[in-house]
Amino acid sequence: MKKLTKWFFTSILALGLLSACGSDETDGSSTTDGDQGGSGSSDEVVTLNMFQFKVEIADQLLEMLQEFHEEHPNIRVQLETVGGGADYSAALKAKFASGEQPDIFNNGGFTELGLWKEHLADLSDEPWVEHLLPIGAVPMTDTDGKLYGMPVNLEGYGFIYNKDLFAEAGITEEPTTYSELLAAVQKLEENDITAFSAGYAEWWVIGQHLLNIPFAEQDDPAAFIDALSEGTETMANNQKFIDFQRLVDLEIEYGNSNPLTTDYNSQVTYFATGETAIIQQGNWIENMIYELNPEMNMGILPISLDDNGDARLPIGVPNNWAVNKNSPHIEEAKLLLDWMVSSETGQRYMTEEFAFIPAFDHIEPTGLGALGEVILEYSSDDQTLPWNWFRWPDGANQDFAAIIQEYVAGQIDYDTVLERMDSTWQNLK
């Protein structure tokens, strides 16, 4: 399995998140021994402020931090989670603008690394780095060769589907092409089953994850993105982006009512309770689904734009833990990050409680659920697509989402969608 994990990480070179983004604030009392964490006197209490976006693991993360506190009683960790439907990036900027800078926070790498580099501590010499393979593939490695963040985990997404509802509709084979998907959703409709759980109220669902597909299916996604910025390529004249229209139309035609007002929690609830058969999300929703429906029998399908048979899943590093270089408790923050991936307790939480696929060769990917297992299978077969939104101009993903929402609302036609997305790219590049 260690060999597989190494291969898995190597196979996703240059990948960049977001998993899901409500807001939740918790105090995970977690503090440290001064001589262990560098805080000086053993009676000194240090408080770390941790600001993160993964609402799916907020409760489990708090529990983990409480166990950290038991081992390091002089370090207290104040945990704040902004996720679900909230804009984590805007919330983080507001934190820094108000002077409430967190000690540990998330950073996606690539473009986002450049935007925040002045605030990031160099983590190149941390003990966990030797277990991260390969360093050159990590989104937080800058052109100076230094590492500015620790990957949270590895994730994949696609069309998660309810196997029991598929069977009820007589669908016996997994659809891996657009035409096969169309035939499947038509069968679902014939059996009075709503196909898609469409959460188009969330900018990141449509303007980031879904829109990544036509980028990822380019022959060379990074080169295409560079060409967009140079003005030698456009989305309006690219076949992948032209084909993207029918994918959006399919979700809307065969999806839940009121998709533009369906937020993340509603989208997941519709799917988990069996009201819909398919949801565009990733393995980060697995715990949420099992909490709502412990008997859920599910799998995950690729999101295909055409019928070329090249079925692949987008798999990557969703985000990274970064340390504020101006924090008065840098050593304690570094200690916590190392403990999260090096201690037996931290590793147990990562694999068993968070159901994460580790980005480290010394953590066995045990305890994965059905979705995680499928993602590993696609990876072992080299059927992966890159995550590209961390390479987009800052703010473009939310603008893209607003444009797609206008199209779904019938306010603009699809030609206008592509023209405006091209214009957005040029304005923000």
N, C-alpha and C positions, 0 to 999 in steps of 0.2 A: 504493500500500500504506500510505503514511503516513496518508492520509485514512481508510482503512479502520481502521487502528489507533486513530485518534482516535475514530472513530465507535464502535468496539468498546468502548473504555473508557467512553465516555459512556453507552452503552446499559446498563451494569450499575450504575446509581446505587445508592449505599448498600449495596454488597455487602461481605461480610466476608472455608481452610484447610484445614483441616488436610489436609493431604494425609495421608501415612502416618506413623505413629509407630513393639526391640533397642537396643542401645546401642553406640556406636562412638566411640572417642576417638582423635584423630589430631593430630599436630603439623605444621601447615602453616607451617613456618618462613617468616615474612613480617614483616620489620621496617622503619624509614624514615629518610630523610635528615632530620636535625633541622630544617634550614631549610625543608624542604618540609612536614614534618608538625608543626612547632611543638614539637619535642622538645628544642631547644636545641643543644648541641654535636653536631657531625657524628659524633663517636665514641660518642655515647650510644645504647644499644640499648633500645628500647621493646618490651615484650611486651603484645600485646592478647589477651584471652581471648574467644573467639567461641563461643557456645553456641547450637546450632540443632537442628531436629528432622527435617529432610528427609533421611532415610537414603538415599533414591534417588540423591541427588547428592553424597553424602559424599566419594566418591573424586575426582570431578571438581572439587568445591569445594576439596579439598586441593591438587589440581594448580594450580588458579587462584591460590590463596594463595601457592604457591611461585613462580609467575610474578610476582605482586605483590612478593614479596620481592626478586626480581631487579631490579626497578625501584626499590624502596625498601629497600635493604639494612639499614637501621637500624630497621626495624619487623618484629618477629617476631609471628606470629599462632598462638596455640594453639587449635586447632579441636577442639571436642567435640560429637559428635552423639548425641542421644538420640531414637530413633525406632523404627519397626517396631511393637513391641507394648508399648513402655514409655510411661509417662505423662509427657510433656514438661513439662506445667504443674506437676506435683508435683515433678519433678526441678529445675525452675527455682526454685521456692519453697524447696527444700532448699538450693540454692546460696546464695541470699540469707540464709537463716537461719544458715548455717554461716560466713558472712562471706566466702565465695568468690564474690563478685559478678562476673559476666562484664561485659566492657566493651560487647559487642554481643550481643543476644539477640533472640528472636522475640516478637512481641505481635500478637494477632489483631484488636485494635481493638474499638470499641463498648464492651460491658460490660468486656472485658478491659483496655481502655485506662483506664477509670475505676479499676480495681483496682490498676494499676501506675503510674499517672500520677506519683506522688511520686518515682519512680525514673527518669523518662524525660526526656531532653534535648530541648529545642525544636529541631526541624530545619527550621523554616519558611524560613530564609534560605539553605539549601543550594543549590548550583548546579543540581542535578538537578530541583528543584521546578518550575522553569519548563517542564519537559518532561513534567510529570505532569498529565494532564487527566481530569476537572476536579478541582481540589483539594477541592471540596465533597463529592465522591463517595468520597473516600479514608477507609477505616475509622479511620485514626489522626488524623483532624481532630477536635479536641474542640470543645466549645461556645464556648471562648474564641477560636476561629478559628485556633489554632496547630496545626502539624503535628508529630506526635511519632513518626512512623515512615515508613520507605520501603518501599512494596510490594515483596514478593519477586518476584512475577510475577502472571499471570492464569492461572486453571485452570478446567477443567470436568470434570464426571463424569457417569456414567450406567451403563448396562449395556454394557460392552465385549464384543463378540462375535467369535467365530472364523468368518470368512466361508467358509472351506473346509468346516468342519463343518456349517454351515447349508446349504451347497450339497449336501453328502453326504446330508442329511436331506430334500432337496427343497424347502427354504425359499427361494423366489425373490424375495420382497418383504420389506423391513425392517419388522418389527412396530413400530407406533408407538402402539398403544392397548393396554389391558390384555387385551382379548379376543384381539387378534392375537398378543400375547406368549404367552398361554395356549396358543393353537393351535400356535405355533412350538415351545414346549417339549414339547408332546405329540408332535409329529413327531420331535423329537430322541429322546425316549424310545422311540418305535416303532422307531427305527433304532439302539437300544442305545447312545445317546450321552447321558451325564449332562449335563443342561442347565447348572445353576448351580454355580459355585465359591463356596460360602457361608462366609465367614470370620466367623462369629458369636462367636468368642472375643475379637474386638477390639471394645472399647466404641465406638470412633469410627466403625467401619464401619456399625454398626446404630443406635447411640444418637445419632449426629451426622449422617452423610451420608444414610443411608436415612430416618431420621426427619425430616430436613429437608423431604422431599417434601410431606407433608401441610401443613406450615407454608407452604412456597413456593407451593403451589397455591391458597392463600386469595386472595380478591379483592384484599385489601390486607394482606399479611403483617405489616407493621409495626403496623398498627392492630389486627390480631388478637392480636399479642403483647402490646400495651398492654392490650387488653381482658382477656386472661388474667390479667395482673397486677392489674387493677382488679376482677376477679371477675365481670365481666359476660359472659364467654365461658368455655366449658369444652371440653376435648378430647373428653370423653365424649359430648357432644351435637353434635359437629361431623361432618358427613358425610365429609369428607376423612380424618379419623382413623378413622372406622368402616371406610372402604374400605381403609385401610392394612393391616388384618388379612389380607385375602386376598393381598396382595403378599408379606407375610412367609410365609404358608402356602405360597405358590407356590414360593418359594425353597427352603423346607425339604423339600417333597414331591418336587421335581424336582432337588434338589441333591446334593452329595457327602455321604457318610456322615460322622457325627460333626461337624456344623457348629459345635457349641459348643466343640469343642477345636481347631478349625481356625484357626490364627493367620494373620497377614498374609503371611508368607513362604510358608506352605503354600498359602494361597489363590491367590497369584500363580503359584506353581509348578504347581499343578493346571491352571490355565488355559494357561500358557505351553507346557506339555508336551502339550497336547491331551487331557488327561483330562476336561476340562469345556469347554463351549462358550460360557459367559457368565460374566462376573465384574463385580460391582458395585464399580467403582473409577473413577479418573480418569486423565487424560493423564500424571500423574506416574509411572505405572508403565511407561510406554512403553520407556524405556531398559532397565529390568529384564527386560521381556519379550523384547526383541530380543537381549539378552545370552544368554538361555536358548534362544531360538528365532529366529534371524535371518530366517527365512523366514515368520514369522507374518504372515498376511493378516487384518487385523482392522478393525473399525469400531466405532462407538459409538451406542447407542440411548437414547432418553429413557426415564425411569422413570415410567410412567403409572399412575395409580390408577384410571382409568375409561376410557370410550370416547368422550369428547367431542372427540377428534381434535386437541386443542391440545397437540401434542408439542413440548416444550421441554427444554433441558438446563440444569442448575444451573451457572452460571458466575460466578466471583467472584475476589476477592483472597484467596488462601489464608492468607497471613500477611504480616507486615511485619518489617523490620529496625529494631530500636530501639537507642538508645545510652544507656547508664547515665550519668545526669547527674552521678553521684558518682565516675565514673571519673577517675583521674589522667591519663588519656590521651585526653580527649574529642576533641581536634583530630585525633589520629592515627586514631581510630575514624571520624570524619566523613570523613577523607581516603579511607579504605578504601571506605566506602560509595559515595562519589562516583566513585572509580576503577572500581568494579564495574559502573557503568552508563554511565560517560562515556568510559572508555578503549577503544581498539580491542580490547585483550585481554579486558577484562571483558565487552564486548558480544559478542565471539565465543563466550566460554564460555556466556553466557546463552542464545544462540540455537542454537549448534551442539553444545555439550557437554551443557548442561542440558536442551536442547529446550524451553525456556521460551517462553511467549507474553509478550512484554515489556509492561510497564505504562507505557511512555514513548514519546512520539511521535518521538524521534530514534533509535530502535532498530527497524530493520526486522525483522519476524517471519519471518526466513528459517530454513531448516533444520528446519522443523516436521515431525514424523512424521505418520503417518496419523491419529492421534487429534487432534493439534493442528489439523490442517487441517479436520477435521469440526467442531471447536469454533468455529473462525473462520467456517465456513459457517453454523452455527446463529446465530452472533452477527450476521452480515451480514443474516440473514433476520429478525432481532429475535425469535428464538425462545429466550429465556433465562429462567431462574428465579433468584431471589436465594438467597444463602447466609444463613441466619438464625440459626445457632447462636451466633454471637458476641453476639447480643442476648438469649440465654437467661440465666437466673440462673446464677451461677457454680456449677459442679459438677453442674448438672442433667443434662448429656449423659451422664455416667457412671452416674447413678442411672437415667436412662431405659433405658440399655443393660442394666443389671442386671435391670430389670423385664421387658424383652423376652426376655432370656435365660431367665428363670423361665417365661415363657409357652412358649417353644420346648421347654423341658425338661418341659412338661406339669404344672408345679406350680401354675399359676394359669390362670383362663380370661381371655378377652380383655376382658370387661367390667371385670374387676379391673385389667387392664393400664391402661386409660384412667382409671379412678378413682384409681389410685396415681400415675399421671403428673400428673394434676391436683393431687393432694395434694403431690407433690414440688415442683411449680411454686409453690404457695402457701407452702410451708415455706422455700423458698430465694429467693423473689423479693426 
